[in-house]
């Protein structure tokens, strides 16, 4: 058991009222005395319980308090679940499921009543009457009696389903006809083949060619522009002709033919009418390699 003077100093030590010199002596004694250390631990636990109870008394409402929960966990306190809250949650869940069931039963009935008001020919909801019971024949009615009522002929039964109307199938759209631009002269003086894949490149090429106005409209979502610039050519028949694109598994071949005299190695003084012909055309857009092939 701890000494009496040590036990009397525990409450003062926990409240922080011991002088500094006495506090050091107290801590040195507790460090070497197991019984005093146990007494101090019990006093600390008791003090924690008092603080926790004071906090609970100060918070009568059921709002959760993080400090109280933390003190409960430190002291090993496991409070019982809130039965009242569980009962309220159960009632809310039950009422929700009951309301959903009523809603699912009421909505179809309400919708059918509304349609009945709009279209009187529709059957009324849940108003089907039982078929009339057959009267049992009596002994007096054993002899058949001729009836004077006129029986209307039974109408022919309507077909269960009308023949389905034919569905119009839209005609397949034909591919857009290629657009061709060609001339006997332009501002590009050297031989060149080109493939244009976008509007910006198309506008830059048109300006480089020195053509008037803005570049013509091309649907680059579905098409590309291919072309050949012949360079310097002499003669009145200097032109460029583009063939139809020939597609294979890995490439698209554009054949072309150039007429006129090639002025690359000929002096311009010996040939008159030097020009720079070109030809451009749209082709269907493709991701394959495009190769230009001159015709022999």
Secondary structure, DSSP 8 states (H G I E B T S, - for coil): ---HHHHHHHHHHHHT-S-HHHHHHHHHHHHH-HHHHHHHHHHHHHHHHHHHHHHHHH--S----HHHHHHHHHHT------HHHHHHHHHHHHHHHHHHHHHHHHHHHHHHHHHHHH-TTS--TT------------GGGGS-----S----------SS------------------EEEES--S--SEEEEEE-SHHHHHHHHHHTT-SSS-----TTTEEEEEEEE-SEESTT--EEE---EE-SSEEEEEEEE-SEE-SSS-TTTSS--B--EEEEEEE--SSEEEEEE--
